Amino acid sequence: MGVPTSLADVELNEKDVDVILASLERHGMVALGEHQDITLPISREILNTAL
């Protein structure tokens, strides 16, 4: 189908992960998920895995 399956497929890298996390923190989005239990370190792990 030609759909990207990783962040690298859309030319994102570890530096971009830092930018994304900084933006989340700046906007007060430091507890994500249905139960608000996805913290910034967990978000970093998820994003790095998606690279």
mmCIF entry with sequence, helices, sheets and N, C-alpha, C, O atoms, coordinates in Angstrom:
data_MODEL
# 
_entry.id   MODEL 
# 
_entity.id                         1 
_entity.type                       polymer 
_entity.pdbx_number_of_molecules   1 
# 
_entity_poly.entity_id                      1 
_entity_poly.type                           'polypeptide(L)' 
_entity_poly.nstd_linkage                   no 
_entity_poly.nstd_monomer                   no 
_entity_poly.pdbx_seq_one_letter_code       MGVPTSLADVELNEKDVDVILASLERHGMVALGEHQDITLPISREILNTAL 
_entity_poly.pdbx_seq_one_letter_code_can   MGVPTSLADVELNEKDVDVILASLERHGMVALGEHQDITLPISREILNTAL 
_entity_poly.pdbx_strand_id                 A 
# 
loop_
_entity_poly_seq.entity_id 
_entity_poly_seq.num 
_entity_poly_seq.mon_id 
_entity_poly_seq.hetero 
1 1  MET n 
1 2  GLY n 
1 3  VAL n 
1 4  PRO n 
1 5  THR n 
1 6  SER n 
1 7  LEU n 
1 8  ALA n 
1 9  ASP n 
1 10 VAL n 
1 11 GLU n 
1 12 LEU n 
1 13 ASN n 
1 14 GLU n 
1 15 LYS n 
1 16 ASP n 
1 17 VAL n 
1 18 ASP n 
1 19 VAL n 
1 20 ILE n 
1 21 LEU n 
1 22 ALA n 
1 23 SER n 
1 24 LEU n 
1 25 GLU n 
1 26 ARG n 
1 27 HIS n 
1 28 GLY n 
1 29 MET n 
1 30 VAL n 
1 31 ALA n 
1 32 LEU n 
1 33 GLY n 
1 34 GLU n 
1 35 HIS n 
1 36 GLN n 
1 37 ASP n 
1 38 ILE n 
1 39 THR n 
1 40 LEU n 
1 41 PRO n 
1 42 ILE n 
1 43 SER n 
1 44 ARG n 
1 45 GLU n 
1 46 ILE n 
1 47 LEU n 
1 48 ASN n 
1 49 THR n 
1 50 ALA n 
1 51 LEU n 
# 
_struct_asym.id          A 
_struct_asym.entity_id   1 
# 
loop_
_struct_conf.conf_type_id 
_struct_conf.id 
_struct_conf.pdbx_PDB_helix_id 
_struct_conf.beg_label_comp_id 
_struct_conf.beg_label_asym_id 
_struct_conf.beg_label_seq_id 
_struct_conf.pdbx_beg_PDB_ins_code 
_struct_conf.end_label_comp_id 
_struct_conf.end_label_asym_id 
_struct_conf.end_label_seq_id 
_struct_conf.pdbx_end_PDB_ins_code 
_struct_conf.beg_auth_comp_id 
_struct_conf.beg_auth_asym_id 
_struct_conf.beg_auth_seq_id 
_struct_conf.end_auth_comp_id 
_struct_conf.end_auth_asym_id 
_struct_conf.end_auth_seq_id 
_struct_conf.pdbx_PDB_helix_class 
_struct_conf.details 
_struct_conf.pdbx_PDB_helix_length 
HELX_P HELX_P1 AA1 ALA A 8  ? VAL A 10 ? ALA A 8  VAL A 10 5 ? 3  
HELX_P HELX_P2 AA2 GLU A 14 ? ARG A 26 ? GLU A 14 ARG A 26 1 ? 13 
HELX_P HELX_P3 AA3 LEU A 40 ? THR A 49 ? LEU A 40 THR A 49 1 ? 10 
# 
_struct_conf_type.id          HELX_P 
_struct_conf_type.criteria    ? 
_struct_conf_type.reference   ? 
# 
loop_
_atom_site.group_PDB 
_atom_site.id 
_atom_site.type_symbol 
_atom_site.label_atom_id 
_atom_site.label_alt_id 
_atom_site.label_comp_id 
_atom_site.label_asym_id 
_atom_site.label_entity_id 
_atom_site.label_seq_id 
_atom_site.pdbx_PDB_ins_code 
_atom_site.Cartn_x 
_atom_site.Cartn_y 
_atom_site.Cartn_z 
_atom_site.occupancy 
_atom_site.B_iso_or_equiv 
_atom_site.pdbx_formal_charge 
_atom_site.auth_seq_id 
_atom_site.auth_comp_id 
_atom_site.auth_asym_id 
_atom_site.auth_atom_id 
_atom_site.pdbx_PDB_model_num 
ATOM 1   N N  . MET A 1 1  ? 0.816  -1.188 0.000  1.00 0.00 ? 1  MET A N  1 
ATOM 2   C CA . MET A 1 1  ? 0.000  0.000  0.000  1.00 0.00 ? 1  MET A CA 1 
ATOM 3   C C  . MET A 1 1  ? 0.864  1.259  0.000  1.00 0.00 ? 1  MET A C  1 
ATOM 4   O O  . MET A 1 1  ? 0.352  2.352  -0.237 1.00 0.00 ? 1  MET A O  1 
ATOM 5   N N  . GLY A 1 2  ? 2.146  1.128  0.258  1.00 0.00 ? 2  GLY A N  1 
ATOM 6   C CA . GLY A 1 2  ? 3.030  2.270  0.229  1.00 0.00 ? 2  GLY A CA 1 
ATOM 7   C C  . GLY A 1 2  ? 2.943  3.168  1.457  1.00 0.00 ? 2  GLY A C  1 
ATOM 8   O O  . GLY A 1 2  ? 3.317  4.340  1.398  1.00 0.00 ? 2  GLY A O  1 
ATOM 9   N N  . VAL A 1 3  ? 2.457  2.632  2.559  1.00 0.00 ? 3  VAL A N  1 
ATOM 10  C CA . VAL A 1 3  ? 2.321  3.416  3.784  1.00 0.00 ? 3  VAL A CA 1 
ATOM 11  C C  . VAL A 1 3  ? 3.598  3.264  4.616  1.00 0.00 ? 3  VAL A C  1 
ATOM 12  O O  . VAL A 1 3  ? 4.073  2.145  4.811  1.00 0.00 ? 3  VAL A O  1 
ATOM 13  N N  . PRO A 1 4  ? 4.165  4.386  5.114  1.00 0.00 ? 4  PRO A N  1 
ATOM 14  C CA . PRO A 1 4  ? 5.371  4.270  5.945  1.00 0.00 ? 4  PRO A CA 1 
ATOM 15  C C  . PRO A 1 4  ? 5.095  3.442  7.201  1.00 0.00 ? 4  PRO A C  1 
ATOM 16  O O  . PRO A 1 4  ? 4.025  3.541  7.802  1.00 0.00 ? 4  PRO A O  1 
ATOM 17  N N  . THR A 1 5  ? 6.078  2.626  7.584  1.00 0.00 ? 5  THR A N  1 
ATOM 18  C CA . THR A 1 5  ? 5.888  1.773  8.752  1.00 0.00 ? 5  THR A CA 1 
ATOM 19  C C  . THR A 1 5  ? 6.833  2.107  9.895  1.00 0.00 ? 5  THR A C  1 
ATOM 20  O O  . THR A 1 5  ? 6.784  1.472  10.949 1.00 0.00 ? 5  THR A O  1 
ATOM 21  N N  . SER A 1 6  ? 7.690  3.095  9.697  1.00 0.00 ? 6  SER A N  1 
ATOM 22  C CA . SER A 1 6  ? 8.581  3.536  10.769 1.00 0.00 ? 6  SER A CA 1 
ATOM 23  C C  . SER A 1 6  ? 8.780  5.043  10.659 1.00 0.00 ? 6  SER A C  1 
ATOM 24  O O  . SER A 1 6  ? 8.495  5.641  9.621  1.00 0.00 ? 6  SER A O  1 
ATOM 25  N N  . LEU A 1 7  ? 9.266  5.644  11.724 1.00 0.00 ? 7  LEU A N  1 
ATOM 26  C CA . LEU A 1 7  ? 9.526  7.078  11.678 1.00 0.00 ? 7  LEU A CA 1 
ATOM 27  C C  . LEU A 1 7  ? 10.655 7.386  10.705 1.00 0.00 ? 7  LEU A C  1 
ATOM 28  O O  . LEU A 1 7  ? 10.656 8.442  10.071 1.00 0.00 ? 7  LEU A O  1 
ATOM 29  N N  . ALA A 1 8  ? 11.607 6.484  10.581 1.00 0.00 ? 8  ALA A N  1 
ATOM 30  C CA . ALA A 1 8  ? 12.697 6.676  9.625  1.00 0.00 ? 8  ALA A CA 1 
ATOM 31  C C  . ALA A 1 8  ? 12.169 6.745  8.194  1.00 0.00 ? 8  ALA A C  1 
ATOM 32  O O  . ALA A 1 8  ? 12.749 7.424  7.347  1.00 0.00 ? 8  ALA A O  1 
ATOM 33  N N  . ASP A 1 9  ? 11.073 6.043  7.928  1.00 0.00 ? 9  ASP A N  1 
ATOM 34  C CA . ASP A 1 9  ? 10.465 6.075  6.592  1.00 0.00 ? 9  ASP A CA 1 
ATOM 35  C C  . ASP A 1 9  ? 9.971  7.470  6.221  1.00 0.00 ? 9  ASP A C  1 
ATOM 36  O O  . ASP A 1 9  ? 9.823  7.791  5.042  1.00 0.00 ? 9  ASP A O  1 
ATOM 37  N N  . VAL A 1 10 ? 9.721  8.286  7.225  1.00 0.00 ? 10 VAL A N  1 
ATOM 38  C CA . VAL A 1 10 ? 9.295  9.671  6.961  1.00 0.00 ? 10 VAL A CA 1 
ATOM 39  C C  . VAL A 1 10 ? 10.406 10.645 7.372  1.00 0.00 ? 10 VAL A C  1 
ATOM 40  O O  . VAL A 1 10 ? 10.159 11.809 7.686  1.00 0.00 ? 10 VAL A O  1 
ATOM 41  N N  . GLU A 1 11 ? 11.651 10.119 7.356  1.00 0.00 ? 11 GLU A N  1 
ATOM 42  C CA . GLU A 1 11 ? 12.873 10.883 7.572  1.00 0.00 ? 11 GLU A CA 1 
ATOM 43  C C  . GLU A 1 11 ? 12.966 11.550 8.939  1.00 0.00 ? 11 GLU A C  1 
ATOM 44  O O  . GLU A 1 11 ? 13.470 12.667 9.054  1.00 0.00 ? 11 GLU A O  1 
ATOM 45  N N  . LEU A 1 12 ? 12.481 10.867 9.976  1.00 0.00 ? 12 LEU A N  1 
ATOM 46  C CA . LEU A 1 12 ? 12.652 11.330 11.347 1.00 0.00 ? 12 LEU A CA 1 
ATOM 47  C C  . LEU A 1 12 ? 13.758 10.517 11.990 1.00 0.00 ? 12 LEU A C  1 
ATOM 48  O O  . LEU A 1 12 ? 13.952 9.349  11.652 1.00 0.00 ? 12 LEU A O  1 
ATOM 49  N N  . ASN A 1 13 ? 14.493 11.134 12.928 1.00 0.00 ? 13 ASN A N  1 
ATOM 50  C CA . ASN A 1 13 ? 15.586 10.444 13.601 1.00 0.00 ? 13 ASN A CA 1 
ATOM 51  C C  . ASN A 1 13 ? 15.592 10.787 15.088 1.00 0.00 ? 13 ASN A C  1 
ATOM 52  O O  . ASN A 1 13 ? 14.640 11.379 15.597 1.00 0.00 ? 13 ASN A O  1 
ATOM 53  N N  . GLU A 1 14 ? 16.663 10.414 15.779 1.00 0.00 ? 14 GLU A N  1 
ATOM 54  C CA . GLU A 1 14 ? 16.734 10.613 17.232 1.00 0.00 ? 14 GLU A CA 1 
ATOM 55  C C  . GLU A 1 14 ? 16.658 12.085 17.621 1.00 0.00 ? 14 GLU A C  1 
ATOM 56  O O  . GLU A 1 14 ? 16.091 12.414 18.663 1.00 0.00 ? 14 GLU A O  1 
ATOM 57  N N  . LYS A 1 15 ? 17.214 12.969 16.812 1.00 0.00 ? 15 LYS A N  1 
ATOM 58  C CA . LYS A 1 15 ? 17.120 14.408 17.092 1.00 0.00 ? 15 LYS A CA 1 
ATOM 59  C C  . LYS A 1 15 ? 15.666 14.863 17.063 1.00 0.00 ? 15 LYS A C  1 
ATOM 60  O O  . LYS A 1 15 ? 15.255 15.703 17.863 1.00 0.00 ? 15 LYS A O  1 
ATOM 61  N N  . ASP A 1 16 ? 14.896 14.307 16.144 1.00 0.00 ? 16 ASP A N  1 
ATOM 62  C CA . ASP A 1 16 ? 13.481 14.659 16.045 1.00 0.00 ? 16 ASP A CA 1 
ATOM 63  C C  . ASP A 1 16 ? 12.708 14.160 17.252 1.00 0.00 ? 16 ASP A C  1 
ATOM 64  O O  . ASP A 1 16 ? 11.752 14.802 17.688 1.00 0.00 ? 16 ASP A O  1 
ATOM 65  N N  . VAL A 1 17 ? 13.113 13.017 17.799 1.00 0.00 ? 17 VAL A N  1 
ATOM 66  C CA . VAL A 1 17 ? 12.484 12.497 19.012 1.00 0.00 ? 17 VAL A CA 1 
ATOM 67  C C  . VAL A 1 17 ? 12.666 13.506 20.140 1.00 0.00 ? 17 VAL A C  1 
ATOM 68  O O  . VAL A 1 17 ? 11.734 13.775 20.897 1.00 0.00 ? 17 VAL A O  1 
ATOM 69  N N  . ASP A 1 18 ? 13.871 14.064 20.250 1.00 0.00 ? 18 ASP A N  1 
ATOM 70  C CA . ASP A 1 18 ? 14.126 15.084 21.274 1.00 0.00 ? 18 ASP A CA 1 
ATOM 71  C C  . ASP A 1 18 ? 13.215 16.292 21.093 1.00 0.00 ? 18 ASP A C  1 
ATOM 72  O O  . ASP A 1 18 ? 12.688 16.828 22.067 1.00 0.00 ? 18 ASP A O  1 
ATOM 73  N N  . VAL A 1 19 ? 13.032 16.713 19.860 1.00 0.00 ? 19 VAL A N  1 
ATOM 74  C CA . VAL A 1 19 ? 12.158 17.859 19.565 1.00 0.00 ? 19 VAL A CA 1 
ATOM 75  C C  . VAL A 1 19 ? 10.712 17.541 19.939 1.00 0.00 ? 19 VAL A C  1 
ATOM 76  O O  . VAL A 1 19 ? 10.022 18.374 20.528 1.00 0.00 ? 19 VAL A O  1 
ATOM 77  N N  . ILE A 1 20 ? 10.261 16.357 19.602 1.00 0.00 ? 20 ILE A N  1 
ATOM 78  C CA . ILE A 1 20 ? 8.895  15.939 19.924 1.00 0.00 ? 20 ILE A CA 1 
ATOM 79  C C  . ILE A 1 20 ? 8.685  15.924 21.432 1.00 0.00 ? 20 ILE A C  1 
ATOM 80  O O  . ILE A 1 20 ? 7.680  16.438 21.925 1.00 0.00 ? 20 ILE A O  1 
ATOM 81  N N  . LEU A 1 21 ? 9.625  15.340 22.165 1.00 0.00 ? 21 LEU A N  1 
ATOM 82  C CA . LEU A 1 21 ? 9.496  15.258 23.617 1.00 0.00 ? 21 LEU A CA 1 
ATOM 83  C C  . LEU A 1 21 ? 9.544  16.639 24.266 1.00 0.00 ? 21 LEU A C  1 
ATOM 84  O O  . LEU A 1 21 ? 8.813  16.903 25.220 1.00 0.00 ? 21 LEU A O  1 
ATOM 85  N N  . ALA A 1 22 ? 10.397 17.515 23.756 1.00 0.00 ? 22 ALA A N  1 
ATOM 86  C CA . ALA A 1 22 ? 10.465 18.878 24.283 1.00 0.00 ? 22 ALA A CA 1 
ATOM 87  C C  . ALA A 1 22 ? 9.143  19.597 24.047 1.00 0.00 ? 22 ALA A C  1 
ATOM 88  O O  . ALA A 1 22 ? 8.677  20.348 24.903 1.00 0.00 ? 22 ALA A O  1 
ATOM 89  N N  . SER A 1 23 ? 8.551  19.368 22.902 1.00 0.00 ? 23 SER A N  1 
ATOM 90  C CA . SER A 1 23 ? 7.262  19.987 22.590 1.00 0.00 ? 23 SER A CA 1 
ATOM 91  C C  . SER A 1 23 ? 6.163  19.455 23.508 1.00 0.00 ? 23 SER A C  1 
ATOM 92  O O  . SER A 1 23 ? 5.332  20.222 23.995 1.00 0.00 ? 23 SER A O  1 
ATOM 93  N N  . LEU A 1 24 ? 6.159  18.151 23.742 1.00 0.00 ? 24 LEU A N  1 
ATOM 94  C CA . LEU A 1 24 ? 5.184  17.576 24.669 1.00 0.00 ? 24 LEU A CA 1 
ATOM 95  C C  . LEU A 1 24 ? 5.328  18.196 26.054 1.00 0.00 ? 24 LEU A C  1 
ATOM 96  O O  . LEU A 1 24 ? 4.334  18.546 26.691 1.00 0.00 ? 24 LEU A O  1 
ATOM 97  N N  . GLU A 1 25 ? 6.567  18.329 26.515 1.00 0.00 ? 25 GLU A N  1 
ATOM 98  C CA . GLU A 1 25 ? 6.799  18.902 27.840 1.00 0.00 ? 25 GLU A CA 1 
ATOM 99  C C  . GLU A 1 25 ? 6.379  20.376 27.889 1.00 0.00 ? 25 GLU A C  1 
ATOM 100 O O  . GLU A 1 25 ? 5.769  20.825 28.860 1.00 0.00 ? 25 GLU A O  1 
ATOM 101 N N  . ARG A 1 26 ? 6.708  21.108 26.848 1.00 0.00 ? 26 ARG A N  1 
ATOM 102 C CA . ARG A 1 26 ? 6.357  22.528 26.778 1.00 0.00 ? 26 ARG A CA 1 
ATOM 103 C C  . ARG A 1 26 ? 4.839  22.731 26.839 1.00 0.00 ? 26 ARG A C  1 
ATOM 104 O O  . ARG A 1 26 ? 4.364  23.723 27.393 1.00 0.00 ? 26 ARG A O  1 
ATOM 105 N N  . HIS A 1 27 ? 4.101  21.812 26.283 1.00 0.00 ? 27 HIS A N  1 
ATOM 106 C CA . HIS A 1 27 ? 2.637  21.915 26.265 1.00 0.00 ? 27 HIS A CA 1 
ATOM 107 C C  . HIS A 1 27 ? 1.984  21.214 27.450 1.00 0.00 ? 27 HIS A C  1 
ATOM 108 O O  . HIS A 1 27 ? 0.760  21.099 27.511 1.00 0.00 ? 27 HIS A O  1 
ATOM 109 N N  . GLY A 1 28 ? 2.802  20.745 28.394 1.00 0.00 ? 28 GLY A N  1 
ATOM 110 C CA . GLY A 1 28 ? 2.267  20.112 29.593 1.00 0.00 ? 28 GLY A CA 1 
ATOM 111 C C  . GLY A 1 28 ? 1.715  18.723 29.375 1.00 0.00 ? 28 GLY A C  1 
ATOM 112 O O  . GLY A 1 28 ? 0.951  18.213 30.195 1.00 0.00 ? 28 GLY A O  1 
ATOM 113 N N  . MET A 1 29 ? 2.101  18.112 28.275 1.00 0.00 ? 29 MET A N  1 
ATOM 114 C CA . MET A 1 29 ? 1.610  16.767 27.953 1.00 0.00 ? 29 MET A CA 1 
ATOM 115 C C  . MET A 1 29 ? 2.627  15.735 28.417 1.00 0.00 ? 29 MET A C  1 
ATOM 116 O O  . MET A 1 29 ? 3.258  15.057 27.607 1.00 0.00 ? 29 MET A O  1 
ATOM 117 N N  . VAL A 1 30 ? 2.778  15.627 29.738 1.00 0.00 ? 30 VAL A N  1 
ATOM 118 C CA . VAL A 1 30 ? 3.803  14.743 30.296 1.00 0.00 ? 30 VAL A CA 1 
ATOM 119 C C  . VAL A 1 30 ? 3.228  13.440 30.833 1.00 0.00 ? 30 VAL A C  1 
ATOM 120 O O  . VAL A 1 30 ? 3.982  12.557 31.243 1.00 0.00 ? 30 VAL A O  1 
ATOM 121 N N  . ALA A 1 31 ? 1.921  13.308 30.836 1.00 0.00 ? 31 ALA A N  1 
ATOM 122 C CA . ALA A 1 31 ? 1.261  12.073 31.252 1.00 0.00 ? 31 ALA A CA 1 
ATOM 123 C C  . ALA A 1 31 ? 0.207  11.747 30.200 1.00 0.00 ? 31 ALA A C  1 
ATOM 124 O O  . ALA A 1 31 ? -0.876 12.332 30.180 1.00 0.00 ? 31 ALA A O  1 
ATOM 125 N N  . LEU A 1 32 ? 0.542  10.813 29.336 1.00 0.00 ? 32 LEU A N  1 
ATOM 126 C CA . LEU A 1 32 ? -0.329 10.478 28.213 1.00 0.00 ? 32 LEU A CA 1 
ATOM 127 C C  . LEU A 1 32 ? -1.000 9.125  28.428 1.00 0.00 ? 32 LEU A C  1 
ATOM 128 O O  . LEU A 1 32 ? -0.642 8.378  29.338 1.00 0.00 ? 32 LEU A O  1 
ATOM 129 N N  . GLY A 1 33 ? -1.948 8.833  27.602 1.00 0.00 ? 33 GLY A N  1 
ATOM 130 C CA . GLY A 1 33 ? -2.631 7.549  27.647 1.00 0.00 ? 33 GLY A CA 1 
ATOM 131 C C  . GLY A 1 33 ? -3.937 7.621  28.431 1.00 0.00 ? 33 GLY A C  1 
ATOM 132 O O  . GLY A 1 33 ? -4.201 8.578  29.159 1.00 0.00 ? 33 GLY A O  1 
ATOM 133 N N  . GLU A 1 34 ? -4.723 6.600  28.260 1.00 0.00 ? 34 GLU A N  1 
ATOM 134 C CA . GLU A 1 34 ? -6.027 6.524  28.909 1.00 0.00 ? 34 GLU A CA 1 
ATOM 135 C C  . GLU A 1 34 ? -5.934 6.686  30.421 1.00 0.00 ? 34 GLU A C  1 
ATOM 136 O O  . GLU A 1 34 ? -6.796 7.308  31.040 1.00 0.00 ? 34 GLU A O  1 
ATOM 137 N N  . HIS A 1 35 ? -4.892 6.128  31.005 1.00 0.00 ? 35 HIS A N  1 
ATOM 138 C CA . HIS A 1 35 ? -4.723 6.189  32.460 1.00 0.00 ? 35 HIS A CA 1 
ATOM 139 C C  . HIS A 1 35 ? -3.648 7.195  32.877 1.00 0.00 ? 35 HIS A C  1 
ATOM 140 O O  . HIS A 1 35 ? -3.222 7.228  34.032 1.00 0.00 ? 35 HIS A O  1 
ATOM 141 N N  . GLN A 1 36 ? -3.221 8.014  31.911 1.00 0.00 ? 36 GLN A N  1 
ATOM 142 C CA . GLN A 1 36 ? -2.197 9.033  32.166 1.00 0.00 ? 36 GLN A CA 1 
ATOM 143 C C  . GLN A 1 36 ? -0.914 8.428  32.716 1.00 0.00 ? 36 GLN A C  1 
ATOM 144 O O  . GLN A 1 36 ? -0.234 9.065  33.520 1.00 0.00 ? 36 GLN A O  1 
ATOM 145 N N  . ASP A 1 37 ? -0.570 7.218  32.304 1.00 0.00 ? 37 ASP A N  1 
ATOM 146 C CA . ASP A 1 37 ? 0.600  6.539  32.842 1.00 0.00 ? 37 ASP A CA 1 
ATOM 147 C C  . ASP A 1 37 ? 1.759  6.422  31.852 1.00 0.00 ? 37 ASP A C  1 
ATOM 148 O O  . ASP A 1 37 ? 2.738  5.724  32.119 1.00 0.00 ? 37 ASP A O  1 
ATOM 149 N N  . ILE A 1 38 ? 1.651  7.097  30.729 1.00 0.00 ? 38 ILE A N  1 
ATOM 150 C CA . ILE A 1 38 ? 2.751  7.102  29.771 1.00 0.00 ? 38 ILE A CA 1 
ATOM 151 C C  . ILE A 1 38 ? 3.521  8.407  29.966 1.00 0.00 ? 38 ILE A C  1 
ATOM 152 O O  . ILE A 1 38 ? 3.088  9.480  29.545 1.00 0.00 ? 38 ILE A O  1 
ATOM 153 N N  . THR A 1 39 ? 4.670  8.280  30.617 1.00 0.00 ? 39 THR A N  1 
ATOM 154 C CA . THR A 1 39 ? 5.501  9.428  30.952 1.00 0.00 ? 39 THR A CA 1 
ATOM 155 C C  . THR A 1 39 ? 6.426  9.765  29.781 1.00 0.00 ? 39 THR A C  1 
ATOM 156 O O  . THR A 1 39 ? 6.467  9.044  28.784 1.00 0.00 ? 39 THR A O  1 
ATOM 157 N N  . LEU A 1 40 ? 7.157  10.854 29.915 1.00 0.00 ? 40 LEU A N  1 
ATOM 158 C CA . LEU A 1 40 ? 8.087  11.235 28.856 1.00 0.00 ? 40 LEU A CA 1 
ATOM 159 C C  . LEU A 1 40 ? 9.164  10.172 28.605 1.00 0.00 ? 40 LEU A C  1 
ATOM 160 O O  . LEU A 1 40 ? 9.479  9.911  27.444 1.00 0.00 ? 40 LEU A O  1 
ATOM 161 N N  . PRO A 1 41 ? 9.743  9.548  29.638 1.00 0.00 ? 41 PRO A N  1 
ATOM 162 C CA . PRO A 1 41 ? 10.707 8.470  29.349 1.00 0.00 ? 41 PRO A CA 1 
ATOM 163 C C  . PRO A 1 41 ? 10.081 7.298  28.587 1.00 0.00 ? 41 PRO A C  1 
ATOM 164 O O  . PRO A 1 41 ? 10.721 6.712  27.714 1.00 0.00 ? 41 PRO A O  1 
ATOM 165 N N  . ILE A 1 42 ? 8.864  6.965  28.909 1.00 0.00 ? 42 ILE A N  1 
ATOM 166 C CA . ILE A 1 42 ? 8.181  5.889  28.177 1.00 0.00 ? 42 ILE A CA 1 
ATOM 167 C C  . ILE A 1 42 ? 7.897  6.341  26.748 1.00 0.00 ? 42 ILE A C  1 
ATOM 168 O O  . ILE A 1 42 ? 8.048  5.562  25.808 1.00 0.00 ? 42 ILE A O  1 
ATOM 169 N N  . SER A 1 43 ? 7.487  7.593  26.582 1.00 0.00 ? 43 SER A N  1 
ATOM 170 C CA . SER A 1 43 ? 7.263  8.141  25.237 1.00 0.00 ? 43 SER A CA 1 
ATOM 171 C C  . SER A 1 43 ? 8.544  8.073  24.421 1.00 0.00 ? 43 SER A C  1 
ATOM 172 O O  . SER A 1 43 ? 8.512  7.736  23.237 1.00 0.00 ? 43 SER A O  1 
ATOM 173 N N  . ARG A 1 44 ? 9.683  8.394  25.056 1.00 0.00 ? 44 ARG A N  1 
ATOM 174 C CA . ARG A 1 44 ? 10.979 8.327  24.353 1.00 0.00 ? 44 ARG A CA 1 
ATOM 175 C C  . ARG A 1 44 ? 11.239 6.896  23.891 1.00 0.00 ? 44 ARG A C  1 
ATOM 176 O O  . ARG A 1 44 ? 11.652 6.674  22.753 1.00 0.00 ? 44 ARG A O  1 
ATOM 177 N N  . GLU A 1 45 ? 11.001 5.939  24.760 1.00 0.00 ? 45 GLU A N  1 
ATOM 178 C CA . GLU A 1 45 ? 11.220 4.536  24.417 1.00 0.00 ? 45 GLU A CA 1 
ATOM 179 C C  . GLU A 1 45 ? 10.335 4.119  23.234 1.00 0.00 ? 45 GLU A C  1 
ATOM 180 O O  . GLU A 1 45 ? 10.794 3.436  22.319 1.00 0.00 ? 45 GLU A O  1 
ATOM 181 N N  . ILE A 1 46 ? 9.083  4.528  23.262 1.00 0.00 ? 46 ILE A N  1 
ATOM 182 C CA . ILE A 1 46 ? 8.141  4.194  22.185 1.00 0.00 ? 46 ILE A CA 1 
ATOM 183 C C  . ILE A 1 46 ? 8.619  4.811  20.865 1.00 0.00 ? 46 ILE A C  1 
ATOM 184 O O  . ILE A 1 46 ? 8.669  4.136  19.837 1.00 0.00 ? 46 ILE A O  1 
ATOM 185 N N  . LEU A 1 47 ? 8.965  6.092  20.908 1.00 0.00 ? 47 LEU A N  1 
ATOM 186 C CA . LEU A 1 47 ? 9.400  6.772  19.681 1.00 0.00 ? 47 LEU A CA 1 
ATOM 187 C C  . LEU A 1 47 ? 10.707 6.193  19.147 1.00 0.00 ? 47 LEU A C  1 
ATOM 188 O O  . LEU A 1 47 ? 10.859 6.019  17.938 1.00 0.00 ? 47 LEU A O  1 
ATOM 189 N N  . ASN A 1 48 ? 11.654 5.893  20.040 1.00 0.00 ? 48 ASN A N  1 
ATOM 190 C CA . ASN A 1 48 ? 12.908 5.305  19.581 1.00 0.00 ? 48 ASN A CA 1 
ATOM 191 C C  . ASN A 1 48 ? 12.689 3.929  18.979 1.00 0.00 ? 48 ASN A C  1 
ATOM 192 O O  . ASN A 1 48 ? 13.366 3.560  18.019 1.00 0.00 ? 48 ASN A O  1 
ATOM 193 N N  . THR A 1 49 ? 11.762 3.173  19.522 1.00 0.00 ? 49 THR A N  1 
ATOM 194 C CA . THR A 1 49 ? 11.440 1.864  18.952 1.00 0.00 ? 49 THR A CA 1 
ATOM 195 C C  . THR A 1 49 ? 10.835 2.012  17.566 1.00 0.00 ? 49 THR A C  1 
ATOM 196 O O  . THR A 1 49 ? 11.025 1.153  16.704 1.00 0.00 ? 49 THR A O  1 
ATOM 197 N N  . ALA A 1 50 ? 10.108 3.097  17.352 1.00 0.00 ? 50 ALA A N  1 
ATOM 198 C CA . ALA A 1 50 ? 9.452  3.331  16.063 1.00 0.00 ? 50 ALA A CA 1 
ATOM 199 C C  . ALA A 1 50 ? 10.422 3.845  15.001 1.00 0.00 ? 50 ALA A C  1 
ATOM 200 O O  . ALA A 1 50 ? 10.061 3.954  13.830 1.00 0.00 ? 50 ALA A O  1 
ATOM 201 N N  . LEU A 1 51 ? 11.652 4.162  15.408 1.00 0.00 ? 51 LEU A N  1 
ATOM 202 C CA . LEU A 1 51 ? 12.622 4.614  14.414 1.00 0.00 ? 51 LEU A CA 1 
ATOM 203 C C  . LEU A 1 51 ? 13.029 3.434  13.549 1.00 0.00 ? 51 LEU A C  1 
ATOM 204 O O  . LEU A 1 51 ? 13.845 3.587  12.640 1.00 0.00 ? 51 LEU A O  1 
# 
